[in-house]
Amino acid sequence: MTIEQQISAALDQVMDPHMGVGLNDMGMITNIEVDAEGQANIGIVFPCIGCPAWTLIQDNIKSAVNQLDAVKSVSVSVEWDKQWTRDQMSDKARSHAQTHGYRI
């Protein structure tokens, strides 16, 4: 498994606290890059601009990814030029949302 795949797997465990599903399932992760020195750069898009969990989610990303041996440091870049849409949600996330009363 590549380090990018390991990071993606770690991000599966980082939950969107509002929806209760992982960031990958929410379609919020836009980019994962790791340079030769082990600097991981994670791109993320938020479903809403004023997300109250903005800092919490970024901190949880850093905490999860920093646990990987090949990663020496983590930065998270919010990609404001990209827009999140419901179409980016996985079937799992859609099902979870519908079970909890959201129209998806």
A tleap script that builds the chain and sets N, CA, C and O, in Angstrom:
source leaprc.protein.ff14SB
mol = sequence {
  NMET THR ILE GLU GLN GLN ILE SER ALA ALA
  LEU ASP GLN VAL MET ASP PRO HIE MET GLY
  VAL GLY LEU ASN ASP MET GLY MET ILE THR
  ASN ILE GLU VAL ASP ALA GLU GLY GLN ALA
  ASN ILE GLY ILE VAL PHE PRO CYS ILE GLY
  CYS PRO ALA TRP THR LEU ILE GLN ASP ASN
  ILE LYS SER ALA VAL ASN GLN LEU ASP ALA
  VAL LYS SER VAL SER VAL SER VAL GLU TRP
  ASP LYS GLN TRP THR ARG ASP GLN MET SER
  ASP LYS ALA ARG SER HIE ALA GLN THR HIE
  GLY TYR ARG CILE
}
set mol.1.N position { 0.851 -1.173 0.000 }
set mol.1.CA position { 0.000 0.000 0.000 }
set mol.1.C position { 0.899 1.239 0.000 }
set mol.1.O position { 1.843 1.328 0.785 }
set mol.2.N position { 0.597 2.191 -0.886 }
set mol.2.CA position { 1.375 3.429 -0.939 }
set mol.2.C position { 1.050 4.301 0.274 }
set mol.2.O position { 0.044 4.090 0.952 }
set mol.3.N position { 1.903 5.270 0.532 }
set mol.3.CA position { 1.649 6.166 1.658 }
set mol.3.C position { 0.362 6.964 1.423 }
set mol.3.O position { -0.370 7.250 2.370 }
set mol.4.N position { 0.087 7.322 0.170 }
set mol.4.CA position { -1.160 8.032 -0.126 }
set mol.4.C position { -2.374 7.161 0.193 }
set mol.4.O position { -3.382 7.653 0.700 }
set mol.5.N position { -2.274 5.875 -0.105 }
set mol.5.CA position { -3.366 4.948 0.221 }
set mol.5.C position { -3.506 4.791 1.738 }
set mol.5.O position { -4.619 4.694 2.256 }
set mol.6.N position { -2.374 4.765 2.442 }
set mol.6.CA position { -2.419 4.688 3.898 }
set mol.6.C position { -3.082 5.933 4.490 }
set mol.6.O position { -3.864 5.848 5.438 }
set mol.7.N position { -2.756 7.080 3.916 }
set mol.7.CA position { -3.375 8.326 4.380 }
set mol.7.C position { -4.870 8.298 4.112 }
set mol.7.O position { -5.666 8.664 4.976 }
set mol.8.N position { -5.248 7.871 2.935 }
set mol.8.CA position { -6.667 7.785 2.604 }
set mol.8.C position { -7.397 6.861 3.574 }
set mol.8.O position { -8.505 7.170 4.013 }
set mol.9.N position { -6.784 5.736 3.908 }
set mol.9.CA position { -7.388 4.810 4.872 }
set mol.9.C position { -7.508 5.468 6.246 }
set mol.9.O position { -8.511 5.280 6.936 }
set mol.10.N position { -6.497 6.237 6.647 }
set mol.10.CA position { -6.572 6.942 7.929 }
set mol.10.C position { -7.696 7.972 7.905 }
set mol.10.O position { -8.380 8.176 8.908 }
set mol.11.N position { -7.884 8.615 6.763 }
set mol.11.CA position { -8.932 9.624 6.648 }
set mol.11.C position { -10.327 9.009 6.648 }
set mol.11.O position { -11.310 9.695 6.931 }
set mol.12.N position { -10.417 7.723 6.334 }
set mol.12.CA position { -11.709 7.030 6.450 }
set mol.12.C position { -12.190 7.029 7.894 }
set mol.12.O position { -13.390 6.930 8.153 }
set mol.13.N position { -11.258 7.140 8.834 }
set mol.13.CA position { -11.585 7.108 10.258 }
set mol.13.C position { -11.859 8.494 10.837 }
set mol.13.O position { -12.281 8.613 11.988 }
set mol.14.N position { -11.622 9.540 10.047 }
set mol.14.CA position { -11.893 10.908 10.491 }
set mol.14.C position { -13.324 11.241 10.080 }
set mol.14.O position { -13.653 11.273 8.894 }
set mol.15.N position { -14.157 11.485 11.071 }
set mol.15.CA position { -15.584 11.682 10.829 }
set mol.15.C position { -15.949 13.142 10.636 }
set mol.15.O position { -15.390 14.034 11.275 }
set mol.16.N position { -16.895 13.362 9.743 }
set mol.16.CA position { -17.585 14.639 9.701 }
set mol.16.C position { -18.506 14.604 10.913 }
set mol.16.O position { -19.432 13.793 10.944 }
set mol.17.N position { -18.286 15.451 11.907 }
set mol.17.CA position { -19.038 15.337 13.153 }
set mol.17.C position { -20.534 15.592 12.994 }
set mol.17.O position { -21.331 15.125 13.808 }
set mol.18.N position { -20.911 16.311 11.977 }
set mol.18.CA position { -22.324 16.588 11.753 }
set mol.18.C position { -23.042 15.377 11.157 }
set mol.18.O position { -24.166 15.060 11.544 }
set mol.19.N position { -22.387 14.710 10.217 }
set mol.19.CA position { -23.018 13.598 9.500 }
set mol.19.C position { -22.674 12.236 10.090 }
set mol.19.O position { -23.432 11.282 9.914 }
set mol.20.N position { -21.549 12.129 10.784 }
set mol.20.CA position { -21.167 10.851 11.376 }
set mol.20.C position { -20.627 9.844 10.383 }
set mol.20.O position { -20.710 8.638 10.617 }
set mol.21.N position { -20.078 10.317 9.283 }
set mol.21.CA position { -19.415 9.444 8.308 }
set mol.21.C position { -18.043 10.018 8.000 }
set mol.21.O position { -17.786 11.198 8.239 }
set mol.22.N position { -17.159 9.177 7.467 }
set mol.22.CA position { -15.798 9.594 7.181 }
set mol.22.C position { -15.699 10.658 6.101 }
set mol.22.O position { -16.590 10.802 5.264 }
set mol.23.N position { -14.607 11.396 6.137 }
set mol.23.CA position { -14.402 12.485 5.187 }
set mol.23.C position { -14.337 12.003 3.748 }
set mol.23.O position { -14.808 12.694 2.845 }
set mol.24.N position { -13.758 10.822 3.519 }
set mol.24.CA position { -13.735 10.290 2.158 }
set mol.24.C position { -15.147 9.999 1.673 }
set mol.24.O position { -15.492 10.320 0.536 }
set mol.25.N position { -15.967 9.392 2.530 }
set mol.25.CA position { -17.346 9.097 2.146 }
set mol.25.C position { -18.149 10.375 1.907 }
set mol.25.O position { -19.067 10.392 1.088 }
set mol.26.N position { -17.806 11.428 2.613 }
set mol.26.CA position { -18.480 12.710 2.403 }
set mol.26.C position { -18.019 13.389 1.114 }
set mol.26.O position { -18.674 14.311 0.630 }
set mol.27.N position { -16.894 12.935 0.557 }
set mol.27.CA position { -16.361 13.554 -0.648 }
set mol.27.C position { -15.632 14.852 -0.358 }
set mol.27.O position { -15.502 15.705 -1.236 }
set mol.28.N position { -15.163 15.002 0.857 }
set mol.28.CA position { -14.523 16.250 1.275 }
set mol.28.C position { -13.018 16.288 0.983 }
set mol.28.O position { -12.437 17.370 0.899 }
set mol.29.N position { -12.389 15.135 0.829 }
set mol.29.CA position { -10.949 15.096 0.548 }
set mol.29.C position { -10.740 15.258 -0.954 }
set mol.29.O position { -11.255 14.473 -1.750 }
set mol.30.N position { -9.985 16.278 -1.330 }
set mol.30.CA position { -9.775 16.562 -2.749 }
set mol.30.C position { -8.391 16.191 -3.244 }
set mol.30.O position { -8.186 16.008 -4.444 }
set mol.31.N position { -7.436 16.078 -2.323 }
set mol.31.CA position { -6.064 15.866 -2.753 }
set mol.31.C position { -5.233 15.299 -1.609 }
set mol.31.O position { -5.372 15.712 -0.458 }
set mol.32.N position { -4.370 14.352 -1.944 }
set mol.32.CA position { -3.399 13.820 -0.992 }
set mol.32.C position { -2.059 13.765 -1.702 }
set mol.32.O position { -1.912 13.080 -2.714 }
set mol.33.N position { -1.087 14.484 -1.173 }
set mol.33.CA position { 0.261 14.474 -1.726 }
set mol.33.C position { 1.263 14.299 -0.591 }
set mol.33.O position { 1.077 14.830 0.504 }
set mol.34.N position { 2.320 13.553 -0.864 }
set mol.34.CA position { 3.387 13.375 0.114 }
set mol.34.C position { 4.709 13.554 -0.623 }
set mol.34.O position { 4.950 12.912 -1.645 }
set mol.35.N position { 5.567 14.434 -0.096 }
set mol.35.CA position { 6.858 14.629 -0.754 }
set mol.35.C position { 7.891 13.649 -0.198 }
set mol.35.O position { 7.591 12.866 0.703 }
set mol.36.N position { 9.088 13.697 -0.734 }
set mol.36.CA position { 10.151 12.751 -0.370 }
set mol.36.C position { 10.571 12.860 1.089 }
set mol.36.O position { 11.115 11.903 1.641 }
set mol.37.N position { 10.332 14.001 1.723 }
set mol.37.CA position { 10.702 14.193 3.127 }
set mol.37.C position { 9.590 13.763 4.090 }
set mol.37.O position { 9.754 13.856 5.307 }
set mol.38.N position { 8.469 13.296 3.554 }
set mol.38.CA position { 7.374 12.852 4.417 }
set mol.38.C position { 6.386 13.940 4.796 }
set mol.38.O position { 5.585 13.760 5.713 }
set mol.39.N position { 6.435 15.082 4.091 }
set mol.39.CA position { 5.462 16.153 4.303 }
set mol.39.C position { 4.181 15.795 3.553 }
set mol.39.O position { 4.177 15.722 2.325 }
set mol.40.N position { 3.101 15.574 4.291 }
set mol.40.CA position { 1.813 15.250 3.680 }
set mol.40.C position { 0.987 16.521 3.544 }
set mol.40.O position { 0.860 17.295 4.493 }
set mol.41.N position { 0.437 16.724 2.380 }
set mol.41.CA position { -0.446 17.856 2.106 }
set mol.41.C position { -1.815 17.293 1.749 }
set mol.41.O position { -1.954 16.551 0.777 }
set mol.42.N position { -2.812 17.644 2.530 }
set mol.42.CA position { -4.164 17.151 2.352 }
set mol.42.C position { -5.040 18.311 1.905 }
set mol.42.O position { -5.103 19.339 2.580 }
set mol.43.N position { -5.713 18.156 0.777 }
set mol.43.CA position { -6.667 19.155 0.302 }
set mol.43.C position { -8.065 18.752 0.738 }
set mol.43.O position { -8.431 17.579 0.668 }
set mol.44.N position { -8.840 19.721 1.186 }
set mol.44.CA position { -10.184 19.448 1.675 }
set mol.44.C position { -11.129 20.554 1.228 }
set mol.44.O position { -10.740 21.714 1.089 }
set mol.45.N position { -12.367 20.167 1.009 }
set mol.45.CA position { -13.425 21.123 0.717 }
set mol.45.C position { -14.527 20.897 1.744 }
set mol.45.O position { -14.846 19.760 2.092 }
set mol.46.N position { -15.099 21.990 2.221 }
set mol.46.CA position { -16.152 21.904 3.234 }
set mol.46.C position { -17.526 22.061 2.588 }
set mol.46.O position { -17.686 22.820 1.633 }
set mol.47.N position { -18.520 21.338 3.117 }
set mol.47.CA position { -19.875 21.469 2.585 }
set mol.47.C position { -20.478 22.860 2.788 }
set mol.47.O position { -21.351 23.277 2.027 }
set mol.48.N position { -20.017 23.571 3.808 }
set mol.48.CA position { -20.527 24.934 4.009 }
set mol.48.C position { -19.372 25.832 4.450 }
set mol.48.O position { -18.453 25.394 5.142 }
set mol.49.N position { -19.439 27.067 4.044 }
set mol.49.CA position { -18.361 28.013 4.341 }
set mol.49.C position { -18.232 28.257 5.842 }
set mol.49.O position { -17.116 28.353 6.353 }
set mol.50.N position { -19.324 28.358 6.540 }
set mol.50.CA position { -19.284 28.666 7.963 }
set mol.50.C position { -19.313 27.436 8.846 }
set mol.50.O position { -19.880 27.480 9.937 }
set mol.51.N position { -18.723 26.352 8.410 }
set mol.51.CA position { -18.763 25.092 9.158 }
set mol.51.C position { -18.194 25.291 10.565 }
set mol.51.O position { -17.037 25.683 10.716 }
set mol.52.N position { -18.998 25.025 11.588 }
set mol.52.CA position { -18.509 25.225 12.954 }
set mol.52.C position { -17.439 24.206 13.361 }
set mol.52.O position { -16.742 24.403 14.357 }
set mol.53.N position { -17.310 23.126 12.598 }
set mol.53.CA position { -16.320 22.101 12.928 }
set mol.53.C position { -15.044 22.239 12.098 }
set mol.53.O position { -14.238 21.311 12.037 }
set mol.54.N position { -14.861 23.382 11.467 }
set mol.54.CA position { -13.733 23.623 10.583 }
set mol.54.C position { -12.399 23.289 11.254 }
set mol.54.O position { -11.603 22.535 10.695 }
set mol.55.N position { -12.150 23.828 12.418 }
set mol.55.CA position { -10.889 23.605 13.134 }
set mol.55.C position { -10.806 22.167 13.641 }
set mol.55.O position { -9.755 21.535 13.526 }
set mol.56.N position { -11.881 21.649 14.191 }
set mol.56.CA position { -11.912 20.281 14.707 }
set mol.56.C position { -11.556 19.276 13.616 }
set mol.56.O position { -10.743 18.379 13.840 }
set mol.57.N position { -12.153 19.419 12.447 }
set mol.57.CA position { -11.894 18.482 11.350 }
set mol.57.C position { -10.431 18.554 10.925 }
set mol.57.O position { -9.797 17.518 10.726 }
set mol.58.N position { -9.892 19.750 10.786 }
set mol.58.CA position { -8.492 19.884 10.389 }
set mol.58.C position { -7.566 19.274 11.439 }
set mol.58.O position { -6.601 18.591 11.097 }
set mol.59.N position { -7.858 19.520 12.715 }
set mol.59.CA position { -7.049 18.935 13.788 }
set mol.59.C position { -7.135 17.408 13.772 }
set mol.59.O position { -6.132 16.727 13.985 }
set mol.60.N position { -8.323 16.874 13.521 }
set mol.60.CA position { -8.494 15.417 13.472 }
set mol.60.C position { -7.768 14.804 12.277 }
set mol.60.O position { -7.245 13.694 12.375 }
set mol.61.N position { -7.732 15.509 11.165 }
set mol.61.CA position { -6.962 15.047 10.002 }
set mol.61.C position { -5.489 14.958 10.373 }
set mol.61.O position { -4.843 13.936 10.144 }
set mol.62.N position { -4.971 16.023 10.941 }
set mol.62.CA position { -3.554 16.055 11.314 }
set mol.62.C position { -3.221 14.956 12.312 }
set mol.62.O position { -2.191 14.293 12.186 }
set mol.63.N position { -4.067 14.763 13.283 }
set mol.63.CA position { -3.838 13.734 14.297 }
set mol.63.C position { -3.815 12.337 13.680 }
set mol.63.O position { -2.933 11.536 13.992 }
set mol.64.N position { -4.769 12.043 12.818 }
set mol.64.CA position { -4.848 10.709 12.202 }
set mol.64.C position { -3.674 10.441 11.272 }
set mol.64.O position { -3.096 9.355 11.298 }
set mol.65.N position { -3.323 11.415 10.461 }
set mol.65.CA position { -2.257 11.219 9.466 }
set mol.65.C position { -0.883 11.223 10.130 }
set mol.65.O position { 0.009 10.501 9.685 }
set mol.66.N position { -0.693 12.004 11.165 }
set mol.66.CA position { 0.594 12.034 11.877 }
set mol.66.C position { 0.936 10.707 12.544 }
set mol.66.O position { 2.092 10.486 12.904 }
set mol.67.N position { -0.026 9.831 12.716 }
set mol.67.CA position { 0.228 8.525 13.326 }
set mol.67.C position { 0.935 7.559 12.381 }
set mol.67.O position { 1.442 6.527 12.820 }
set mol.68.N position { 0.973 7.879 11.101 }
set mol.68.CA position { 1.621 7.010 10.122 }
set mol.68.C position { 3.136 7.211 10.168 }
set mol.68.O position { 3.616 8.344 10.189 }
set mol.69.N position { 3.877 6.118 10.185 }
set mol.69.CA position { 5.332 6.183 10.321 }
set mol.69.C position { 6.012 6.977 9.211 }
set mol.69.O position { 6.991 7.679 9.468 }
set mol.70.N position { 5.514 6.879 7.992 }
set mol.70.CA position { 6.165 7.532 6.858 }
set mol.70.C position { 5.886 9.031 6.790 }
set mol.70.O position { 6.498 9.741 5.992 }
set mol.71.N position { 4.972 9.510 7.614 }
set mol.71.CA position { 4.609 10.924 7.593 }
set mol.71.C position { 5.369 11.661 8.693 }
set mol.71.O position { 5.330 11.282 9.863 }
set mol.72.N position { 6.054 12.715 8.286 }
set mol.72.CA position { 6.820 13.528 9.243 }
set mol.72.C position { 6.051 14.776 9.673 }
set mol.72.O position { 6.207 15.244 10.801 }
set mol.73.N position { 5.229 15.308 8.787 }
set mol.73.CA position { 4.391 16.467 9.122 }
set mol.73.C position { 3.195 16.503 8.175 }
set mol.73.O position { 3.213 15.910 7.097 }
set mol.74.N position { 2.151 17.219 8.611 }
set mol.74.CA position { 0.895 17.279 7.855 }
set mol.74.C position { 0.432 18.715 7.750 }
set mol.74.O position { 0.442 19.455 8.734 }
set mol.75.N position { 0.028 19.105 6.563 }
set mol.75.CA position { -0.652 20.384 6.389 }
set mol.75.C position { -1.990 20.118 5.705 }
set mol.75.O position { -2.114 19.223 4.869 }
set mol.76.N position { -2.972 20.908 6.077 }
set mol.76.CA position { -4.301 20.792 5.500 }
set mol.76.C position { -4.607 22.098 4.781 }
set mol.76.O position { -4.499 23.181 5.357 }
set mol.77.N position { -4.987 21.980 3.523 }
set mol.77.CA position { -5.331 23.158 2.727 }
set mol.77.C position { -6.810 23.127 2.393 }
set mol.77.O position { -7.281 22.209 1.723 }
set mol.78.N position { -7.536 24.121 2.854 }
set mol.78.CA position { -8.937 24.245 2.484 }
set mol.78.C position { -8.977 24.830 1.082 }
set mol.78.O position { -8.438 25.910 0.841 }
set mol.79.N position { -9.602 24.132 0.175 }
set mol.79.CA position { -9.628 24.536 -1.229 }
set mol.79.C position { -10.913 25.310 -1.498 }
set mol.79.O position { -11.911 24.757 -1.961 }
set mol.80.N position { -10.860 26.591 -1.199 }
set mol.80.CA position { -12.042 27.447 -1.327 }
set mol.80.C position { -12.472 27.624 -2.766 }
set mol.80.O position { -13.620 27.988 -3.022 }
set mol.81.N position { -11.574 27.374 -3.721 }
set mol.81.CA position { -11.931 27.534 -5.127 }
set mol.81.C position { -12.722 26.342 -5.668 }
set mol.81.O position { -13.218 26.385 -6.793 }
set mol.82.N position { -12.838 25.292 -4.877 }
set mol.82.CA position { -13.626 24.126 -5.263 }
set mol.82.C position { -14.911 24.117 -4.451 }
set mol.82.O position { -14.951 24.587 -3.314 }
set mol.83.N position { -15.954 23.575 -5.054 }
set mol.83.CA position { -17.243 23.541 -4.372 }
set mol.83.C position { -17.640 22.101 -4.091 }
set mol.83.O position { -17.577 21.244 -4.973 }
set mol.84.N position { -18.049 21.845 -2.856 }
set mol.84.CA position { -18.565 20.539 -2.479 }
set mol.84.C position { -20.015 20.448 -2.917 }
set mol.84.O position { -20.767 21.415 -2.794 }
set mol.85.N position { -20.415 19.275 -3.433 }
set mol.85.CA position { -21.817 19.028 -3.758 }
set mol.85.C position { -22.203 17.662 -3.206 }
set mol.85.O position { -21.339 16.830 -2.929 }
set mol.86.N position { -23.465 17.442 -3.053 }
set mol.86.CA position { -23.967 16.154 -2.566 }
set mol.86.C position { -23.579 15.004 -3.487 }
set mol.86.O position { -23.509 13.853 -3.056 }
set mol.87.N position { -23.329 15.315 -4.746 }
set mol.87.CA position { -22.933 14.276 -5.709 }
set mol.87.C position { -21.613 13.623 -5.325 }
set mol.87.O position { -21.323 12.516 -5.780 }
set mol.88.N position { -20.814 14.277 -4.505 }
set mol.88.CA position { -19.517 13.742 -4.110 }
set mol.88.C position { -19.619 12.721 -2.976 }
set mol.88.O position { -18.642 12.042 -2.659 }
set mol.89.N position { -20.788 12.614 -2.373 }
set mol.89.CA position { -20.984 11.663 -1.278 }
set mol.89.C position { -21.038 10.232 -1.813 }
set mol.89.O position { -21.592 9.978 -2.883 }
set mol.90.N position { -20.460 9.312 -1.061 }
set mol.90.CA position { -20.534 7.894 -1.425 }
set mol.90.C position { -21.957 7.381 -1.161 }
set mol.90.O position { -22.751 8.039 -0.487 }
set mol.91.N position { -22.257 6.221 -1.693 }
set mol.91.CA position { -23.554 5.592 -1.434 }
set mol.91.C position { -23.752 5.369 0.064 }
set mol.91.O position { -24.856 5.533 0.584 }
set mol.92.N position { -22.677 4.993 0.748 }
set mol.92.CA position { -22.738 4.782 2.199 }
set mol.92.C position { -23.161 6.066 2.913 }
set mol.92.O position { -24.030 6.038 3.784 }
set mol.93.N position { -22.548 7.185 2.545 }
set mol.93.CA position { -22.873 8.464 3.170 }
set mol.93.C position { -24.303 8.884 2.832 }
set mol.93.O position { -25.015 9.406 3.689 }
set mol.94.N position { -24.721 8.660 1.601 }
set mol.94.CA position { -26.092 9.001 1.196 }
set mol.94.C position { -27.100 8.203 2.012 }
set mol.94.O position { -28.087 8.748 2.506 }
set mol.95.N position { -26.844 6.916 2.147 }
set mol.95.CA position { -27.745 6.052 2.901 }
set mol.95.C position { -27.825 6.500 4.353 }
set mol.95.O position { -28.910 6.571 4.932 }
set mol.96.N position { -26.670 6.801 4.936 }
set mol.96.CA position { -26.622 7.269 6.318 }
set mol.96.C position { -27.421 8.561 6.473 }
set mol.96.O position { -28.188 8.713 7.423 }
set mol.97.N position { -27.239 9.482 5.544 }
set mol.97.CA position { -27.940 10.766 5.604 }
set mol.97.C position { -29.448 10.564 5.498 }
set mol.97.O position { -30.215 11.176 6.242 }
set mol.98.N position { -29.868 9.711 4.577 }
set mol.98.CA position { -31.301 9.459 4.410 }
set mol.98.C position { -31.893 8.799 5.649 }
set mol.98.O position { -33.019 9.107 6.040 }
set mol.99.N position { -31.144 7.900 6.262 }
set mol.99.CA position { -31.604 7.239 7.488 }
set mol.99.C position { -31.830 8.250 8.601 }
set mol.99.O position { -32.679 8.050 9.470 }
set mol.100.N position { -31.063 9.343 8.570 }
set mol.100.CA position { -31.156 10.369 9.601 }
set mol.100.C position { -31.991 11.570 9.179 }
set mol.100.O position { -31.906 12.642 9.778 }
set mol.101.N position { -32.803 11.377 8.135 }
set mol.101.CA position { -33.783 12.392 7.768 }
set mol.101.C position { -33.355 13.460 6.779 }
set mol.101.O position { -34.105 14.404 6.531 }
set mol.102.N position { -32.159 13.332 6.208 }
set mol.102.CA position { -31.710 14.321 5.206 }
set mol.102.C position { -32.213 13.906 3.836 }
set mol.102.O position { -32.238 12.720 3.508 }
set mol.103.N position { -32.605 14.864 3.054 }
set mol.103.CA position { -33.000 14.603 1.664 }
set mol.103.C position { -31.756 14.692 0.796 }
set mol.103.O position { -31.151 15.754 0.654 }
set mol.104.N position { -31.397 13.581 0.233 }
set mol.104.CA position { -30.194 13.523 -0.617 }
set mol.104.C position { -30.587 13.039 -1.997 }
set mol.104.O position { -29.733 12.914 -2.874 }
savepdb mol mol.pdb
quit
